[in-house]
Structure formats: structure tokens, C-alpha cells
């Protein structure tokens, strides 16, 4: 099913520093897609780049929820937990299986 990206909104930027001195910049986005049946559905995009702006990795999810507020809460929680692009899909899968539907921090 083709999903039409309607909007991508930058929500937060955070950094991750490792013991070896490596530092990464993480950018978190809320994406909205047109739903074939009408209305919007929301997804998340996470990008990782070097401190001088070279994009190294990016991943996104589609149609996580129809609730903008719920998706926005997830994006903010993922930024606080510094979720990397490589683990985004796994973290969203874990979140979807939780009974209380609260974003899980890693």
C-alpha cells in the first residue's frame, strides 16, 4: 500500500556521546501520512549524523497510530531515551505489544 507523506515535523535534536569520544547527533521527526480511508496516520523518523552534519543513518516507521498526540508522545520519549535509527522498528514493535500503550524507553 502506497502511503503519501503529507508532513514531516522536526521535534527534537539530541546527542549521544560514547566513552571513546565519538559523538552522534540524533534528530527525531513526526511524520503524517494520508490514510486511504480518509484522515491521517502518524509515523516516526530518526536520523543519526556526525557533529559536523554528515548523515550516517536514518530509519522511519509508517502508520503507528491515528492519534497525533500519541505519536508526538512517542517521539519525545524516543528522543529522551536516545533511540537510534537501527533500533527504531524494534522499539516501536515492543511499544505496540504493551497493554498500556505507553512508549517504552531503552
N, C-alpha and C positions, 0 to 999 in steps of 0.2 A: 504494500500500500504506500503510495507516494504521499509524503507529508510536506505541505508548503510552509516554510519558515516565514512567520509574519513579523516577528520582532526578536531582537537579541539585546538584552539589557545587562550591562556590566553592573554587578552587585558589589563585589569586594575584591581587593587585592591583598595578599598576604605573602610572607616569605618563609622559607624553610632553610635553616642553617644546619649543616652536619658537622660533626667533630673534626673532619678533615679540612674544614674551611670552605667547602663547597656551599654555595647559596643559590637557591632557586626562587623565582617569583611565580606565585600561583594566582591566576585570575579566574574568578567564578562568575558565570553568566546565567541568567534566567532566559530561557527561550520559549516563545509561544508559537504554536503551530495551528494551522487551520484544521479543524476536525471535519471529515467528510459529511457527518450528520448535522453540522452546524455547531457553532461555538468554538472555543479554543481548548487546546490541551497544552500542558507545560512540560518542559524538559530542562535539563541542566547541562551546561558545558563547562569543562575545566581545562585550562591551558597552563602549561609549565614552560617557563622561559628562563634564560640566564639573566643575571642582573643587568647586563647591557642590552637586553631586549631581543635576543635570538630565541625564537620559538623552537622548543625541542620536542614537545609532546602535547597532544590535545585529544580529548575524547568527549563524547556527549551521549545523552540519553534522550529518547523520544517518548512522549505521551505517558509520563509518570502519573499525572493527576490532572483533573479538570479544574482543580482549585488553585488559583494564583497564590493565595495566602499560604497554602500548604507547600507549594513548590518553593516559594520565597523562603519559608522557614527552613526547608531542607538545604537550600543553597547557603544560607547563613550558617547553619550547623556544620555543613561540609567545609566551609571556609575556616570556621573556628577549629575544626578537627584536622585541618590541613590535608584533606583528602587529595591524593594525587590522581592524575588522569588514568593511570594504569589500573587503579583500584575502584574507579567510579562505578562501573557496572556492577561489580560485586557488592559494594556498599549499598547501592540502590536496591539490588535483589534482596539483601538482608533486611533492609528497611521495609520492603513490600510484604515480607512474611511476618513482620511483627504485628501482634494483635492490637497494640495500642496506637499503631501508625505514627509513632514518634521517630524522627530522624535519629539514627544511631551514629555516634561518633567513634572514630577509630583512632 
